[in-house]
Amino acid sequence: SSPEHTVTYADGLQYNLEEQWYEFRCSCKLALGNSSSSKPIPELLEALSFQQPEAYEEVVRHYLTQSDGGNMPDLATSNPTQFRILVCAVCTLLARMVNGDGMLNLLQEMHDESGVYSKGGFGLDCAYLVDGLDYPGSPDDTQPLHYRPSPIPETSNILTTDIGIDPKVIESLVFAEVSSAHAIDLHTHLLPPSHGPLCLWGIDELLTYHYLVAEYFITAPASMSPEVFYALDKKKQADIIWKALFLDRLPVSEACRGIVTTLKAFGLGEQLKTRDLDAVREYYESFRSKDLEGAEKFSAKVFECAGVRYAIMTNIPFDANEAKYWRPKRKEYPDQFRSALRVDPLLAGDRETIEKALRASGYEVTLEGARKYLRDWCDTMKPEYMMASTPHNFVLSETKGTLSGIVKTGVNPDALRQPFAFVGTSGVGCNPDCDPEEENTASIIDENSDFLSEVLMKICEERDLPVALKIGAHRGVNPELLSAGDGVVAFADTSVLARLCSRFPKVRFLATFLSKNNQHEACVLASKFRNLHIYGCWWFCNNPSIITEITTMRVEMLGSAFTAQHSDARVLDQLIYKWSHSRAVIAKVLSKEFTKLVISGWSLTRGELRREVERLFGGSYEEFMAKSLK
């Protein structure tokens, strides 16, 4: 140390602010574990150097309850929850200092209100300094794992330390890092508050979500037909589902439990306990009564609670109801919402739909007119990617080689018009009462179409935009249930995806499959094509048991080169439960996989662990998006 910066104080102890160290003396001695001998606190702390905060808990807990230490035995007995929080917060600060982060650095973070200290600076609630779970006990994938900002910043020396091979320590750290990872929600059906009634949120929207409608009709009385149900106003529908699925039965399904998780996260535990739906509505009314300002405040609250950095919408500007929010002047909305442009008819070569839309919008009915049409909408929407949902009979012919040599004359005689232009394909029926959304109709790829090769793929190459595909829905299994009546096919043909990746090597493809049976083949394809990225557990696969199976297989086959989850949320509030439930399940999987790795002989630092977790929650997607193949 440098003598000129070293200061002596109190009984010959010294400190050096330049080098950020200080000496302290404590008369308290502790005997830990099975040891019969007591040791002074500094000696015990020195033995814990280069370990994670959790390792300090025994020392700190004993010290705080000793009469010559913290002298807090009463707090430990009367309020064990608050005492645990205090212990964990002290552990975090001690671990950082012992690992060399420096006391002055910590004080500077508090002063600047940076990182986790943005929540309160020097007056920060100790709960924010807990490194890991926000509940006592061992990590548990049956409990929602809510987002919590990490008290360990990117600059901390703790991230450079080896985490060791203890499975319990690894599991604790994985849960801590998964809970603090900001997620990118790669695909949703959300719209921002600026889009007025198209932005769905609130308890009645949650209760009438199509998952719950389908579940209700499993046991609905014969007198309640879908026709009668859908004729009711939304509040009445919500009342019926609340009674049937939450009062007459336990809300144990994933969709029902998700509502319980969401309401509990909003602090509505008492309303849940009393089963008071009207009181829940009063909570939401406190936001709705403030109109747009209230909706924006609620939206910000949801994104913060869910730990979602941004969510990618599914935008259908050809739907007149949505188009008015894009043209003639685009509505401004927060960067937390990003757009994706639906292109089903171009993928399907649906001439009738395409040409109708071109004529209605004043474009030439030519391939160049179609390209200009698409360019203009890209300029308006600035999409992250093009996207389409394909059905169970998604097919592509076996033509070999690229399509650049195929010559066609003109455009097919009838196509692209009207609102709903890119919503569905001609000849595919849709109940007139259903919403004009992507799940209601779907496209079949026609590889010989000029619209696929000379319009869609040309613009994707020109603008360096990927195409996202959702494959395997079986539409209208029970048409009476409208959007709640769609199903899943046992197997979708994954070879079409392979041929797309092969024929258009400069175009990146994002893909997810609806059937669990397709997941293994999808992993194999992702390992063969660098222009393919697999993402999420879609729709019927978005259940904990299936997420566990799929995520385990993907890690084993792809490492961290995929995106573990997307919410597919249609109701804003759903972000909370879909992400907290998924975080818990994914953390459990990663705990096991990372433990296997270190036991095999690989040393792992917390920083490396954090990096891989962040990749699975959106980092790999952003790396894929940044990988231009032009």
N, C-alpha and C positions, 0 to 999 in steps of 0.2 A: 504494500500500500504506500501511498505518497504521504510522507509525514507532514508536509506543509498544509494539507487539507484535512488532517486528522485532528479532531477536537476531543479533549478529555472532559468528562463530566461525571457527576455523581459517583463517589466512591471509586474513582479511577477507571470507570468505564469509558469507552471511546465510541465516536461515530465519525463517519467520513461521507459527507453529502455528495462529494464529487464522484466517489466510487459506489455510492448508494448502499452503505452497510452501517450497521450499528450493533453494539454489544448491549445485552441486557442480563439482569440477574433476577432469578426467581427462587425463592426459598422452598417453593412447593416441590415435593418429590412424589413420583407416582410409581406404583407397582402394577404393571399391565399384564393381562393374560394370566398365565400360570407362574409368572415370575414371583419369587419370594423377596427379591431385593428391589428397593426403590431407587429411581434415578431422577436427577433434576430435569426440568422441562427442556433446557437447551440441548442436553445430551440426547434426549428422546427425539427432538426435532431434527437434529443433525443426522440421526439414523434414518430419517424419512426423506432425505434429500433425493431429488429426481424421481419422486413418486407423485401420483395423482391426488387430488384433494380428498378423495374417499379414504385414503390410507391414514389421514390425520384424525379421523373421527374419534377413535378410541382415546387418544391423548387429549384432544380438546374436550370431549365429554367428561372425562375424569377430572380434568383441571377445573372446569366450570362448576363442578359440584363440590370441590374441596373447600374447606373453611379457610385454608391459607392460599387458595387459588381464586376462582371466580365467585365462590360462596353463593351459588345459585341452586341449592338443592330444592328449595321450595318451588321455584319455577319448573324444574325438571319434573316434579311430582304433580303440581297443580295444572300445568299446561304443557304436556309433553309435545304437542304439535309445534307450538311456538319455540320450545326449547330445541327441538330437532332442527328447526329452521336456523336458529342462532348458531348452533353447532356447525351446521353445514356451511353457513356464510363465513364463519371464522376459518374453517378448513380451507375454503377457496382462497381467502386472502393470505393465510399462512403458506399454503402450498405455492402460491405465486411468488411470495417473497423468498422462501427457502430455495426455490428453483431459479432464483436470480432475476426476477422481473424488476425488483427494486421498489422500495417503499415510495420514493418520490414519483416514480412512474405511475403507481397506483393513485397517489394523491392528485397527480396531474389529470388522470382520466376522470376522477371525481369532479375536479374543478372545472374541466372542460365539458363535462357531461357527455362524454364520448362513449360509444359502445353501449353496454348495458346501463351505464350511468345516465343515459339520456332520459331514463325514467325517474330521475330524482336527484342526481348529483350526490352531494354529501348526505342528503336526507333520504337516500334510496332505501326502500323497504328491503330488509334482509332476504326476503323470499327470492328476490331477483339474483342473489348471489349464490343460491343453491346450485351446485354443479350436478345436474342429473335429474332424477325424478322429482315431480312435485307431490309425490305421495310416499309414505314410509313403506319399507319392505323391499323385496326384490322386484326387479323388472318383470312386468306381467303383460302379456299381449291380450289379456281379457279386459284390460282397462284402457280407455282412450288415452293416447299419448299426445297431449296438446302441445302446440308450439310454445317454446320458451326461448328467448334470446340467450345465448351462451354468455356466462360470466368470464369465460376464457377467451380473450381477444386473439386475433391472428398474430399479434406481435409477441405473445406470451412464450416464454421458454418452456412452459409445460408441454407445448405442442411438439417439441423436439425430443421429448423423453420417450424411451422405450416403455411400452405399456405392460410388458411381461407376458406370462403365459397362464395366469390365473383366469379360468373361464368366467368366474364371477366378476372380476375386475373388467374384463373385456366386455361382458354383457352390459355392465353398468355404463361404461364409456360409450358403447354403441347406442344405447338408449338416450344418453345425454346428447350425443351428436345428431342423432336422427330427430330428436325433439327440437333442436335448435337450427336445423337446416331449413333455409328459405326454399320453398318449393316453387317450381314453374309448372303451372297447370296447363299441360300441352294441348288439351282439347276440352272445351266446355260448350254449353249452349246458353251461356249467360250473356246479358246485354247490360250496359251501364245505366245508371239512373237518368242520364240525359235522354234516354230512349223511352221515357215515360212508362206506359203500361206494359211495354215489352220487357221491362226489367222486373222479373218475378221475385218476390220475397215475402216472407211472413208465414204465420202458422197455417193459414188456410191453403196457401200454395204448397206448403210441405205436406199437409195431410192429403191433398188431392193429386199428388204426384203419381204418375201412372204405375209405379211399382206398388203403391198402396191400394190403388184402385183395383189392380189385378188381384192382389191378396184378398181384398174385401169380397170380391165376387166368387172366391173359392167357396165361401160359406154363406153368401148372401141368401136371404129368403127368396123363394120362388116368385113372390109378388114383386120383388125389386129387379126389374130387367135393366140392362144397360141403357135402353132408350129412356126409361123413367128416370134413372139416376142422372144421366147427362142433361136432362131437361131441367134439373134443379139448379138453383144458383150455387155458386162456389161455397158460400158459407154453410148452406144446408148440406152439401156433399161432405164438407169437412166434419160437420157435426155427426153425420152418419158413420163416417170412417173412424172418428175418435171413439164413439161408443162401441163399434163392432170390434176394433182392433186393439183399443187401449183400456176399455172398461170391461167389456164382456170376455175379453181374452187378454193374455199377457202380451205386451209388445216386444216379443222376443226375436222376431225376424230382424234381419240386418237393416231393412228399410225403416222399420218401426223403432228399433233401438237407436238408429241414427237420429231420429227426432228427439228422443230422450236425451242423448248426448248433447245435441245442439241447445236445447232449452236449459240444460244444466250449465252449459258453458256460458249462457247469458245470465246466470245467477237466478234462474227460475226454479230452483230446487223445491221451494216450499209450494209453489203452484203445481209442480208435478206430484208432490206428496198428497196434496188435497184433490188432485185430478181436476183442477179448476181451469177449464179451457177458456172461459171468459176472462179470467185474470191474465192468462197468457196473451190473449188478444189485446188487453189493455197495455201490456208492455210494448207491443208492436205499434199500437196507436200513438204512443208517445213519440214515435219517429214519424209516422204517417201524417200526423197533425201538422207537421212542419213542411209538408210537401217536398219539393226537390231538395231543399236543404236537409231535411230529415232523412230522405232516401240516401243522399250522399254520405251523411254521417253514419248511417247504418252500414252502408257498403264498406266504408273505411274500417269500421269496427270488425266486420266479418273478415276482411282480408288480413287485418292485424292478428285477430284471434286464430285464424287458420294457418298463419305463417306462409301465405302465398305471395310471392313477389309479383307475379302477373299471371293472368289467365287469358288463354286464347279463345276468342269467341268463335261461333259458327255464323257467318253473316250471309244473309240471302237478300241482297239489295233489290233483287228482281221481284220480291214480295213487296207490293205497294205499301203495306203497313210499315215495313222497315225502310224502304227506299227514301221516304220523306225525311229520314234522319241523316241521309247521306247527300242527297241532292235536292235543290240546287246548291245548298250550302251544307257542308258536313258539320254535324254537331260535335263540339269538342267534348272529350271525355278523358278521365285520368289514364295515365300510362299503365295502370294496373290491368286495363283491358286492352287486348291487342286483337287484331282482326284476322280472319281466315276467309277466303273466298270460295264459295261452293261452285263446282264446275261439273256436276254430274252429266249434263247433256253433251259436253265436249268429250268427256271420257267415253260416253256411249255412242258418240256419233249420231245423236238424235237430231236429224236435220229439221224436222218439223218444228220442234221447240226452238232450236237455234235461229232458224230463219225468221220465224215470227217475232222473236225478240229483236233481231237486227232491224226488221222493217219498222217495228213500233218505236224503236229508238232513233230512227233516221240514219242508219248505217247502210252502206252498200251490201247487198246480199252476195258477197264474194268471200273467198278465204281471207283476203286482206281486210275486208270489212269486219269479219269476225275477229281477226287479230287486233284491229284497232279498238273494237268494242271491249275486248279483254284488257288491252293496255290501259284504256281510259278508266275502267273500273279498278285496275291495280293502282293507278295514280290517285284515284279517289279514296280507296280503302287502305292502301299501303299494307297489304296482307303479309302475314308471316309465311303463309304457304297457301297453295290451292288445296281443296279437299273434296272428297266424295265418299259417300257410303255405298258400298256395293252389296248386293243380296247374296243369298245362299247359292244361287246358280250363276255366280260370277264366272264368266268364261272368257277365254282369249284363244284365237285360233293358233295353229302351230306353225305359222309362217316363220321362216328362218331369216336371219339377217335384219338389217334396219329397214325402215320404211321410206328412206330418203329416195329410193329409186322408183317408188310407185307413183305413177302419173294419173291424175284424175282430171276430168274437165268440169270446171264450174263447181257449183255447190249443189247438194241434193235439193230437189225442188221444194221444200216447204219450211223453214225452221226458225227458231228463236224469237219469241214475241212475248208480250203480256207480262203482267206480274206473275210470279211463279215460274218464270221461264226456265231457270236452272234448278227448280225444286225437284222436278221429277221428269220422267220420260214419257213420251207419247205411248198410248196403249197400255199404260200401267194404271190400274184403277186406284182411286183414293176416295174414301168416304168424304162427302162434301162437308161434313162437320169436323173433320180432323184439322189440326193445325198445319199450316204450310211449312213444316219443318223437315229436316233431313231424314228423320226416321220413318216418314210416312210413305215415301216412294224411294226407289233406288235404281241405280244404273247397272247396265251390263256393258262391259268394255268391248268395243269393236275396234280391233287393232288395224283394220283395213280402212278405217274412216280417215278422210282428210282432216276432220276436226281434231282427231287425236294427234296425228303425226304433224300436220301442217299448221295447226293453231295452238292447241294446248301445250304440246311439248316444245314447240318453237318459242312460245312466250315464256315458258318455264326456263328454257336455256337462256333466252335473251335477258330475262330479269333475274336469273339465278334463283328461282323460286322452287321449293320442293312441292311434291304432291303427297298429301296425306290420305291414306285409304283405311276405311274401317270395313272389314270384310266378314260376312257370314250371317247377317240378319235374315230371318225368314218372316217377311212382312205378312200381316193379316192372317195369322194362324187362327185367330178368332176375331173376324172383322167387327162384330158387334161391340167389342170392347175398345174400338178405335185405337188410339196410341198405346193402350194397355194390352192390346191383343197380339202384339208381335212376339215371335219366338226365335228359336235358334236351330240351325241345321247341325246335324252330327258332324259333318265334315264339309269344309269349303275347299275348293280347288286352289291350293297354294302355288301350283305351277304357273298360274297366270302372273303372279307377282314376280316370280323368277324371270319370266320372259320379258316383263316390262323393264326390270332392272338391267337385263342383258341388252335389250334393244335400244334403250335410252340411257347409256352409261354416264352421260353428262347431267342427267336429271336425278336429284335425290328423292327418295321415297321414304315416307314415314308410314308405318303400318301397324295395325292391331287387329286381332281376330276375336270374334265373338265366342266361338266354340273352344272349350278347353282342349278338345281333341286335336286342334290345329297348332297348339302352342309349341310342341316339340319341333315340328317341321319349320315353323316360323323362325325358331332359334337357329336351326341349321342354315336356312336361307340368309339370315343376318350375318352368319359367319363366313358366307361365301361372296357377298356383294357389299363393297364399301359404300355404295350409294343407297343402302337400306338401313333404316333405324327402326327398331321395334320399341313400342311404347305401351305402357299401361295395361290394366286389366279391365276390359270394357264390359259394361252392362251386367249380363248374367255371370261374368267372371269376377265381378267386383264384390266378392264375398270372402271373408277372412280365410276360410279353409282353402279356397281356390287360389287366392293371392299368395298364400304360403307356398303352395305347390309350384305355381308358375314362377314366382320370384326365385325360389331355390334352384329350379332348373335353369333359369336364365343366368344366374350368377355362375353356376357350374359350367355353363357353355359359353357365355359371353363376357365373363368378368364384370366390369362396370360399364360396358359399352352399350347400354340401353337405358331407357327411362322407366323407372319402376312403376310409376302410377300416373294416371290422370283422373280427374273427378267425373267428367262427363256431366257435370252439374247443370241443371236447368233452373233451379231455384237458388238464389244467392246464398241463403243460409246453409245449403247442403255442403258448401266448402268446408264448414267446420267439422261435421262428423265424417265426411268422406276422407278428409286428410288425417284427422286424429285417429280414426280406426285403422287406416292404412299404415300410418307411421308405426303403430304398436306392432302390427303383424310383420312389417318389413324389418323393423329393428330386431325382432326375435330371429328372423331368418339370417340376418347379417351377423348377429352375435355368434350363431353356430358356425357360419362360413368363415368368419375371421378367426375364431378359435381354432378351427381345423388348420388354418394357414399357419398360425404361430406354433401350434403343437408339431406341425411338420418341420419346423426349423426356421421359419422366417421371422426376423425381428421387425416389429411394427411400432411406429411412433403414433402418437395421437394425431399429429398433423396429417400423416398419411391416411389414417382412418377417416378423419374429417373430409379430406379431399375426395375419397371414394364415395362417401355418403352424399356429399354435395353433387357428385356426378350423377348418382342414381336419382336424385330429386330435381334434376334439371340441367346440371352441368354438362352431361353427355349430350343432351339435346342441343345446347348452345354450341358445343364443340362441333357437332354434326352440321348445324346450320352455318357455321363459319367455314366449313370445309368446301370451298368452291371446287367444282369438278370441270369448270368451263375450259 
